[in-house]
Amino acid sequence: MFYWDSSAVVASILNEKNSIMIDQFVKTLPAQKIYTAVITPLEVESALQRRVMERSITPKELNAARITFTEFRRRAFLVIADHMLLDTALHLQKIYNLRPGDAIQLASARTGTDNPSKVYFLCLDEKLSHAANQEGFLCRLESIKNKP
């Protein structure tokens, strides 16, 4: 199973250089279930709009990215945030000193599985990846380097 953090989603849908390793890794495995946080669509849209404002992508590339993300959303299960998930996020934020969105992402990943050791946590943020690794997830760098 794959958990996609918004950083990995944005990089992948924009075909950014740093996403090549993740995309190649994902393609080498059989089809897997994917899940992400309910806040991921908001984070992705925010990142896309920021890139347009910075002029690092064009409006045409923005539209293409939105279409690609819509396809991703059709395949992904969104983990809904409730009081229990927010309590978990608060706890994880305190342990790992995460930004609020990252704490929600990690709490969503934890909520979505009983066994994090069987979930590839795809993320381009080192601090969040480290926290996910500490929580037992197979993180991007470790997973790719040690792929069976």
Residue pairs with C-beta under 8 A, 6 or more apart in sequence:
1 32
1 33
1 34
1 35
1 113
1 118
1 119
1 120
2 26
2 32
2 33
2 34
2 35
2 119
2 120
2 122
3 34
3 35
3 36
3 108
3 109
3 112
3 113
3 119
3 120
3 121
3 122
3 132
3 137
4 34
4 35
4 36
4 40
4 72
4 76
4 122
5 36
5 40
5 102
5 105
5 121
5 122
5 123
5 124
5 125
5 128
6 36
6 37
6 39
6 40
6 43
6 44
6 47
6 101
6 105
7 123
7 124
7 125
7 128
8 19
8 22
8 122
8 123
8 124
8 140
9 36
9 40
9 44
9 69
9 72
10 16
10 43
10 44
10 47
10 48
11 18
11 19
11 22
11 124
12 19
12 22
12 23
13 44
13 65
13 68
13 69
13 72
14 48
14 51
14 57
14 61
14 65
18 124
19 124
21 140
21 144
22 122
22 124
22 140
22 144
25 120
25 140
25 143
25 144
25 147
26 32
26 122
28 147
32 120
33 77
34 72
34 75
34 76
34 77
35 76
35 77
35 78
35 79
35 108
35 109
35 112
36 76
36 77
36 78
36 79
36 105
36 108
37 78
37 79
37 81
37 104
37 105
37 107
37 108
37 109
38 78
38 79
38 80
38 81
38 108
39 81
39 101
39 104
39 105
39 108
40 76
40 78
40 105
41 69
41 73
41 78
43 101
44 69
45 66
48 57
48 62
48 65
48 66
48 69
49 62
51 57
51 62
52 58
52 59
52 62
57 65
77 112
79 85
79 108
79 109
79 111
79 112
81 89
81 104
81 108
84 111
85 104
85 107
85 108
85 111
86 104
86 107
88 107
88 110
88 111
89 100
89 103
89 104
89 106
89 107
90 103
92 98
92 103
92 106
92 107
92 110
92 131
92 135
93 100
93 103
95 131
96 103
96 106
96 127
96 130
96 131
96 134
97 127
98 106
98 127
98 128
98 131
102 125
102 127
102 128
102 131
105 123
105 128
106 128
106 131
106 132
106 135
109 116
109 119
109 121
109 132
109 135
109 137
110 116
110 135
112 119
113 119
116 132
116 135
116 136
116 137
117 136
117 137
117 138
118 138
119 137
119 138
120 137
120 138
120 139
120 140
120 143
121 129
121 132
121 133
121 137
121 138
121 139
121 140
121 143
122 140
123 129
123 132
123 139
123 140
124 140
129 139
129 140
129 141
130 139
132 139
133 139
133 142
